[in-house]
Amino acid sequence: MPMLEELAKSFEELAHSLQLESGLKILRLVSACGHITTFISHFGSNFASVQREFRKKIGVLKNASEADHTLVFVADLIVQDRKTRRPPEKWYNSRDLVRVKRSIAMLRVIFEQILKNNRKDSLTGPVNVAYDNILAPYHSYIANRFVHLFTMVEDLPTMEKLLEQLGETWDSAVDHMDRYVKASKYVTDHIENLFNSYGLAAVLQFEEC
């Protein structure tokens, strides 16, 4: 199965599981995010550090979670830690989960912009729009300027080259990207709504350095 199709399918299955199970299983989320790690590798050598960091975040979640750990379980732990003012559970870092959520959302916006641009060959615009919408509000001014310079002048592939690397046609890629957009939105909305229902909105808003 082509990689982009696997990405779309994994998030559709993740979204579907939310309708059947009592909560979002962390390990199921980690498994789906593994396909994002693979996709990032096609964005050029300058995104290698992004790929490493994302792999590290999902690795932390994977190594710290047991098979039955759900997002509800995690939210309960965070609330309990705050009530008792004890240090957070050492196996779990809520910021890693939030960073993973933001990465899922950023890829969604990149895909939305690609679909909106309808065959434009440059990926710089979609990446910059996604960064501005998803990550920039939580980054410093210096980090914002660096990212814009980074994506404008360095070696993002053209859309044509990306499709070639993925073994996709424009029409097949449109289908897979649209499927990911819809399914991933359902997943990130679920995470946000659950944290908000636990009074943990501040956890979702932490700022990066």
C-alpha positions in Angstrom: 0.0 0.0 0.0 1.4 3.5 -0.9 2.7 5.4 2.1 0.2 8.3 1.7 -2.7 5.9 1.6 -1.4 4.1 4.7 -1.3 7.5 6.5 -4.9 8.3 5.5 -6.1 4.8 6.4 -4.3 4.8 9.8 -6.0 8.0 10.9 -9.4 6.9 9.6 -9.0 3.7 11.7 -8.0 5.9 14.7 -11.0 8.1 14.2 -13.3 5.1 13.8 -12.0 3.6 17.0 -13.1 6.6 18.9 -16.7 5.7 18.0 -16.3 2.2 19.3 -14.0 2.3 22.3 -14.2 4.2 25.6 -11.2 6.4 24.8 -8.3 7.2 22.5 -5.6 4.6 23.2 -2.2 6.2 23.3 -0.4 3.3 21.6 -3.0 3.4 18.7 -2.2 7.1 18.3 1.5 6.4 18.4 1.1 3.7 15.6 -0.8 6.1 13.4 1.8 8.9 14.0 4.5 6.6 12.8 3.3 7.2 9.2 3.7 10.9 9.7 7.3 10.3 10.6 7.8 8.5 7.3 6.0 11.2 5.4 8.3 14.0 6.9 11.3 12.2 5.4 10.1 13.3 1.9 10.3 17.0 2.8 14.1 17.2 2.2 17.2 17.0 4.3 16.5 20.2 6.2 13.5 18.5 7.8 15.6 15.6 9.2 15.8 17.3 12.6 12.0 17.7 12.6 11.6 14.0 11.8 14.0 13.1 14.6 12.2 15.2 17.1 8.8 13.9 16.2 10.1 10.3 16.3 11.4 11.1 19.8 8.1 12.5 21.0 6.1 9.5 19.9 8.8 7.2 21.2 8.4 8.7 24.7 4.7 8.1 24.6 5.1 4.6 23.3 7.7 3.6 25.9 5.7 5.1 28.7 2.3 3.7 27.9 0.7 0.3 28.5 -1.7 -1.3 26.1 -4.8 0.0 27.9 -3.6 3.5 28.6 -6.1 6.0 27.1 -6.3 9.8 26.9 -8.9 9.7 29.7 -6.3 7.9 31.9 -3.7 10.5 31.1 -6.1 13.4 31.8 -7.1 11.8 35.1 -3.4 11.6 36.1 -2.7 15.2 35.2 -5.7 16.4 37.3 -4.6 14.3 40.2 -1.0 15.5 40.0 -2.3 19.1 40.1 -4.6 18.5 43.1 -1.8 16.9 45.1 0.9 19.2 43.7 3.1 16.2 43.2 5.6 16.0 40.3 4.0 14.6 37.1 4.1 10.9 36.6 7.6 10.3 35.3 6.5 8.0 32.5 4.3 10.7 31.0 4.9 14.2 29.7 1.7 16.0 28.7 3.8 18.4 26.6 4.9 15.5 24.4 1.3 14.6 23.7 0.4 18.2 22.9 3.4 18.5 20.5 2.2 15.3 18.8 -1.3 16.8 18.5 0.2 20.0 17.0 2.2 18.0 14.5 -0.9 16.1 13.4 -2.7 19.4 12.9 0.2 21.0 11.0 0.3 18.2 8.5 -3.5 18.5 8.1 -3.2 22.3 7.3 -0.3 21.6 4.8 -2.6 19.1 3.0 -5.5 21.6 3.2 -3.4 24.2 1.5 -2.1 21.9 -1.1 -5.7 20.9 -2.0 -6.7 24.6 -2.0 -3.8 25.6 -4.2 -4.9 23.0 -6.8 -1.7 21.8 -8.5 0.6 24.7 -7.6 4.1 23.2 -7.6 5.6 25.0 -4.6 5.2 23.6 -1.0 6.7 26.7 0.6 3.3 28.4 0.9 1.4 25.4 2.4 4.2 24.8 5.0 4.4 28.5 6.0 0.6 28.8 6.3 0.5 25.6 8.4 3.3 26.9 10.6 1.6 30.3 11.1 -1.7 28.7 12.0 -0.5 25.8 14.2 2.9 26.4 15.7 3.7 30.2 15.5 1.3 31.2 18.3 3.5 29.1 20.7 6.9 30.1 19.4 9.1 33.1 20.0 9.6 35.8 17.4 13.1 34.6 16.6 11.9 31.0 16.1 9.1 32.3 13.8 11.5 34.3 11.6 13.9 31.3 11.4 11.2 29.0 10.2 10.0 31.3 7.5 13.5 31.8 6.2 14.2 28.1 6.5 11.2 27.1 4.4 11.5 29.9 1.8 15.1 29.4 0.8 16.0 25.8 1.5 15.3 22.5 -0.2 11.6 21.7 0.1 10.7 19.5 -2.8 8.3 20.6 -5.5 4.9 19.1 -5.5 5.8 17.2 -8.7 8.9 15.7 -7.0 6.9 14.9 -3.8 4.3 13.0 -5.8 7.1 11.1 -7.7 8.7 10.1 -4.4 5.4 8.9 -3.0 4.5 7.0 -6.1 1.3 9.0 -6.4 -0.6 10.8 -9.2 -2.2 14.1 -8.4 -5.7 12.5 -8.3 -4.7 9.7 -6.0 -2.8 12.1 -3.7 -5.8 14.4 -3.5 -8.0 11.5 -2.3 -5.5 10.3 0.3 -4.8 13.9 1.6 -8.5 14.7 1.8 -9.1 11.5 3.8 -6.3 12.4 6.2 -7.6 15.9 6.6 -11.1 14.7 7.7 -9.9 11.9 10.0 -7.1 13.8 11.7 -9.4 16.7 12.4 -11.7 14.3 14.2 -8.8 13.0 16.3 -7.3 16.4 17.3 -10.8 17.7 18.1 -11.3 14.8 20.4 -8.0 15.4 22.2 -8.8 19.1 22.6 -12.4 18.6 23.7 -11.4 16.0 26.3 -8.7 18.2 27.8 -11.0 21.1 27.9 -13.7 19.1 29.6 -11.1 18.3 32.4 -10.3 21.9 32.8 -6.9 21.4 31.2 -7.0 24.0 28.5 -3.8 25.5 29.7 -2.0 22.2 29.0 -2.9 22.7 25.3 -1.6 26.2 25.2 1.9 25.9 26.6 4.6 27.9 24.7 7.7 26.5 23.2 11.0 28.4 23.6 
